[in-house]
Amino acid sequence: MVKRAAVLGCGSGGMTMAVDLGLKGFKVNLFDFPEFSANLKMVEEKGSIEAYGNLEGKVEPDVLTTDMAEAVEGADAIFVTIRAYGAERFILEAAKHMKPGQVIMNWSSYLAALRTYKGFTGLAPEDAVLGEGAILPYFVKPTAPGVLNVFGVKAHLWAAAMPGDKTPLLMKAVKEFFPNCEAAVNVLYTSLTNPNLQVHVAPALLNTGFWEKTGGDLEFYGTLMTPKVAHVMDLIDKERIAVGKALGLELLPKPEVLKMEYGQYGVKGETMYEVYSTFASHRSWRPGLSLDDFAAKTAFGEDILYGYVFISGLGDQFDIPTPAIDTMVDLAEIVLQRDFWNEGATAESLGLGGMTAEQIVDYVMTGK
């Protein structure tokens, strides 16, 4: 019998996943909430979604729906492909309609499993599985209605369940659809391995004037990744790794993660600058957004709120300095006039405040 995936979120990531899985021969249920149904209606009218670049083909999803119950019905795996700030709504609404044994995985980690775990356990069947991947498998930008330019497809992916003792059940379902996905030790690993954490904030903030002059019509990876900007990214990466080590995690340096994900495109090097200098597949990407929109929709509304603030707080909890991360958050508050420190996810807001490292690890592995 042909396997079926529910893809929740009909943005560029969700549409790309629908094409990818459809081309692989799977049935796809594509969902979004009624107020975001414009893309669903467009796909219905066109009859297909088209991708080109590093993923090529046209696919017509099996089901297009704004009904969550219909979306998850019969799905062998449920994949969430939305921005970080939408995780609670999508995951908790899906939980209400899941059947025993079903798995749901948010592809863009940002602490999604930890943020939704308690609510999920109160709504989903007892043996349903909640998980997260480190990052969406694709780097993509829409170029026309229902048409997607896929700049890159990641060769290596990581996923884990919350709690971690359910990861084998998660991986059994996920690997049917993504054989290149590897089990991570826990959801702290997936969220702290998220490759976006180092890449968006420093280049945008340290090039604020240029960004404003161009309105974001610039080659992000080709223009903004100078040696000194990349040096700041290296410092942020080292602080992330140090905080992970306090939790018993051997996190890979970002350049190594990128080589595993994008090595097929010739990516190589040992530092951020060296790696991004070889990133031919991404070089032509232009955000095309104002700095404020980029902050709200991409970098600061995800990387700072669900990454930097959390990492800094854990650093304080375990006496690990994070000066580069702290400086970026402070600068973002000044430039964008937004209270990131108080808006962001913290150990306290996730129920981890005051815990020892051993207690935190025990919680993410057992859920207790």
C-alpha positions in Angstrom: 0.0 0.0 0.0 1.3 3.5 -0.9 2.3 5.5 2.2 0.6 8.8 2.9 2.1 12.0 4.4 0.2 14.9 5.8 2.1 18.2 5.2 0.8 21.0 7.4 1.5 24.4 6.1 1.1 25.5 2.5 3.9 28.0 2.3 7.0 27.5 0.2 8.4 24.8 2.5 5.2 22.8 2.6 4.7 23.0 -1.2 8.2 21.9 -1.8 7.8 18.9 0.5 4.6 18.1 -1.3 6.5 18.0 -4.6 9.4 16.1 -3.1 7.2 13.4 -1.6 4.9 13.2 -4.6 7.9 12.6 -6.9 9.0 9.9 -4.6 5.7 8.1 -5.1 3.9 9.0 -1.8 0.4 10.3 -1.4 0.2 13.8 0.1 -2.4 15.6 2.1 -1.6 19.3 2.1 -3.2 21.5 4.8 -3.4 25.1 5.9 -5.8 27.0 8.2 -8.7 28.7 6.4 -7.3 32.2 6.8 -4.1 31.1 5.0 -5.8 29.1 2.3 -4.8 31.3 -0.7 -2.0 28.9 -1.7 -4.3 25.9 -1.4 -6.8 27.6 -3.7 -4.1 28.5 -6.1 -2.8 25.0 -6.3 -6.3 23.7 -6.8 -6.9 26.1 -9.7 -3.5 25.3 -11.3 -3.8 21.6 -10.7 -0.2 21.2 -9.6 2.8 22.5 -7.8 6.0 23.0 -9.8 9.6 22.9 -8.5 12.8 23.6 -10.4 16.5 23.9 -9.6 17.8 21.2 -7.3 14.4 19.5 -7.2 12.5 19.3 -10.5 9.0 18.2 -11.3 5.2 18.8 -11.0 3.0 17.2 -8.5 -0.7 17.4 -7.7 -1.3 16.7 -4.0 -3.8 13.9 -3.3 -5.8 16.1 -0.8 -6.0 19.9 -0.4 -7.8 20.8 2.8 -8.4 23.4 5.5 -9.9 20.6 7.7 -7.2 19.3 10.1 -9.1 16.1 10.8 -9.2 15.4 7.0 -5.5 16.3 6.8 -4.2 13.8 9.3 -6.7 11.0 8.5 -4.8 7.9 7.4 -1.4 9.7 7.4 1.6 7.4 8.1 3.5 10.6 9.2 2.5 14.2 9.8 5.0 16.8 8.9 4.8 20.5 10.0 6.6 22.9 7.7 5.7 26.3 9.2 7.6 29.2 10.8 8.7 28.8 14.4 6.0 31.1 15.8 3.3 28.9 14.4 4.4 25.6 16.0 2.0 25.7 18.9 -1.1 26.2 16.8 -0.4 23.6 14.2 0.9 20.9 16.5 -1.8 21.2 19.2 -4.6 21.4 16.6 -3.3 18.3 14.9 -3.0 16.5 18.3 -6.7 16.7 18.7 -7.3 14.6 15.6 -4.4 12.1 15.8 -5.0 8.4 16.1 -3.0 6.0 18.4 0.4 5.4 17.0 0.5 8.4 14.6 3.7 10.5 14.6 4.0 14.3 14.0 7.2 16.0 13.4 8.0 19.7 13.1 10.7 20.2 10.5 12.0 23.5 11.7 13.1 22.8 15.3 13.4 26.1 17.3 12.4 24.2 20.5 9.1 23.2 19.0 8.9 19.9 20.8 9.7 21.3 24.2 7.3 24.3 23.6 4.4 22.0 22.8 5.1 18.8 24.7 2.8 19.4 27.7 -0.1 20.6 25.6 0.4 17.7 23.1 0.3 15.0 25.8 -3.0 16.4 27.1 -4.6 16.3 23.6 -3.1 13.4 21.6 -3.5 9.7 22.2 -1.1 8.3 24.8 1.1 6.5 22.2 1.2 9.3 19.6 4.7 10.5 19.0 5.9 14.1 18.9 9.2 15.0 17.2 11.2 17.6 15.5 13.8 17.8 12.8 16.8 20.1 13.0 15.7 22.1 9.9 13.6 22.0 6.8 15.1 19.7 4.2 15.1 22.4 1.5 16.3 25.9 0.8 13.7 27.4 -1.5 12.1 30.6 -2.6 8.8 31.0 -4.6 9.2 32.7 -8.0 5.6 32.6 -9.2 2.3 31.2 -7.9 2.8 27.5 -7.3 6.4 27.7 -8.7 9.4 27.2 -6.5 13.1 27.7 -7.0 14.8 25.0 -4.9 18.3 26.3 -4.3 19.3 23.2 -2.3 18.2 19.9 -0.9 19.9 18.8 2.2 21.7 15.4 2.0 21.7 14.8 5.8 19.0 15.5 8.3 18.5 15.0 12.1 15.4 14.2 14.1 14.4 13.3 17.6 11.2 12.7 19.6 10.1 14.3 22.8 10.6 12.4 25.0 13.8 10.8 23.6 12.8 7.3 24.4 10.2 7.5 21.6 12.8 8.4 19.0 12.9 4.9 17.5 9.2 5.0 16.9 9.6 8.4 15.2 12.4 7.3 13.0 10.6 4.2 11.9 7.9 6.4 10.3 10.1 9.3 9.2 12.7 7.2 7.4 10.1 5.8 5.1 9.8 9.3 3.6 13.3 10.6 4.3 15.9 7.8 4.4 18.7 10.4 4.8 17.3 11.4 8.3 19.4 10.3 11.2 18.2 9.9 14.8 19.6 12.6 17.2 20.1 11.9 20.9 17.3 14.2 21.9 15.4 17.4 21.0 18.0 19.6 22.7 20.4 18.3 20.0 18.0 19.0 17.1 17.2 22.5 18.3 20.8 23.4 19.1 21.9 21.9 15.7 19.5 24.1 13.7 21.8 25.5 11.0 20.0 28.8 10.8 21.1 29.9 14.3 24.4 31.3 13.2 23.7 32.5 9.7 20.9 35.1 9.6 21.4 37.5 12.5 25.0 38.8 12.3 25.0 39.4 8.5 21.7 41.3 8.7 22.5 43.4 11.8 26.1 44.2 10.9 25.0 45.4 7.4 21.9 47.3 8.6 22.7 50.4 6.5 23.3 48.5 3.3 20.2 46.5 3.9 18.1 49.6 4.3 19.6 51.2 1.2 18.8 48.1 -1.0 15.5 47.1 0.7 16.9 43.6 1.0 17.5 43.3 -2.7 20.9 41.9 -2.2 22.8 38.6 -2.5 22.7 37.5 1.2 25.3 34.8 1.0 27.4 36.4 -1.8 27.5 40.0 -0.5 27.1 40.0 3.3 29.4 37.1 4.3 32.6 39.1 4.7 35.6 37.8 6.8 34.7 39.9 9.9 31.0 39.2 9.8 31.8 35.5 9.4 34.1 35.7 12.4 31.2 36.9 14.6 29.2 33.9 13.3 32.2 31.6 14.3 32.1 33.1 17.8 28.3 32.5 18.1 28.9 28.9 17.0 31.5 28.3 19.7 29.2 29.6 22.4 26.4 27.3 21.1 28.8 24.3 21.2 29.9 25.2 24.8 26.4 25.4 26.1 25.6 22.1 24.4 28.6 20.5 26.0 27.3 21.4 29.5 24.2 19.3 28.6 26.3 16.4 27.5 25.9 17.1 23.8 28.8 16.9 21.3 27.4 19.4 18.8 29.1 19.6 15.4 30.6 22.9 14.4 28.4 24.7 11.8 30.9 24.3 9.0 30.8 20.5 9.5 27.0 20.5 9.5 26.9 22.4 6.3 29.4 20.1 4.6 27.2 17.1 5.6 24.0 18.8 4.4 25.4 20.4 1.2 28.6 18.6 0.4 27.1 17.4 -2.8 27.1 21.0 -4.0 30.9 21.4 -3.4 30.7 23.1 0.0 34.0 22.8 1.9 36.1 24.7 4.4 36.8 24.9 8.2 35.5 28.4 9.1 32.2 30.1 8.3 33.9 32.4 5.8 35.6 29.5 4.0 32.4 27.5 3.9 30.1 30.3 2.7 32.7 31.3 0.0 32.1 27.8 -1.6 28.3 28.0 -1.3 27.5 28.4 -5.0 24.0 26.9 -4.7 22.9 29.7 -2.3 24.9 32.6 -3.7 22.2 34.1 -5.8 19.5 34.1 -3.1 18.0 37.5 -2.5 15.7 38.0 0.5 13.8 40.9 -1.1 12.4 42.0 2.2 12.8 45.1 4.3 14.9 44.6 7.4 11.8 44.8 9.6 10.0 42.1 7.6 13.2 39.9 7.5 13.4 40.3 11.3 9.8 39.4 11.9 9.5 36.5 9.4 12.9 35.0 9.3 16.0 35.7 11.4 15.1 37.6 14.5 11.5 36.2 14.9 13.0 32.7 14.9 16.8 32.6 15.5 16.8 35.1 18.4 13.5 34.3 20.0 13.9 30.5 19.9 17.6 30.2 19.8 19.8 33.0 21.2 17.6 33.9 24.2 17.4 30.2 25.2 21.2 29.6 24.7 22.1 32.7 26.6 19.8 31.7 29.5 21.3 28.2 29.7 24.7 29.8 29.6 23.8 31.9 32.7 22.3 28.7 34.3 25.6 26.8 33.9 28.1 29.7 34.2 29.1 29.7 30.5 29.7 33.1 29.0 27.9 34.0 25.7 29.1 37.5 24.9 28.7 37.3 21.1 25.1 36.0 21.4 24.2 38.5 24.1 25.6 41.4 22.0 23.6 40.3 19.0 20.4 40.3 21.0 21.1 43.7 22.6 21.9 45.2 19.2 18.8 43.7 17.7 16.7 45.3 20.4 18.3 48.7 19.7 18.0 48.5 15.9 14.5 46.9 15.7 13.1 48.4 18.9 11.7 45.1 20.1 12.0 43.4 23.5 13.6 40.2 22.4 14.9 39.2 25.8 11.4 39.2 27.3 9.7 37.7 24.2 12.1 34.8 23.7 11.8 31.2 24.9 13.7 30.6 28.1 14.6 27.6 30.2 12.0 28.9 32.7 9.2 29.2 30.1 10.0 25.6 29.0 10.0 24.2 32.5 13.8 23.8 32.7 14.6 26.7 35.0 16.7 25.8 38.0 17.4 22.2 36.8 20.8 20.7 36.8 22.2 19.6 33.4 21.5 16.0 34.5 17.9 16.8 35.4 17.3 18.5 32.0 18.7 15.6 30.1 16.5 13.2 32.1 13.4 15.3 31.3 14.0 15.4 27.6 14.7 11.6 27.5 11.8 10.5 29.7 9.3 13.4 29.7 9.2 13.3 33.5 
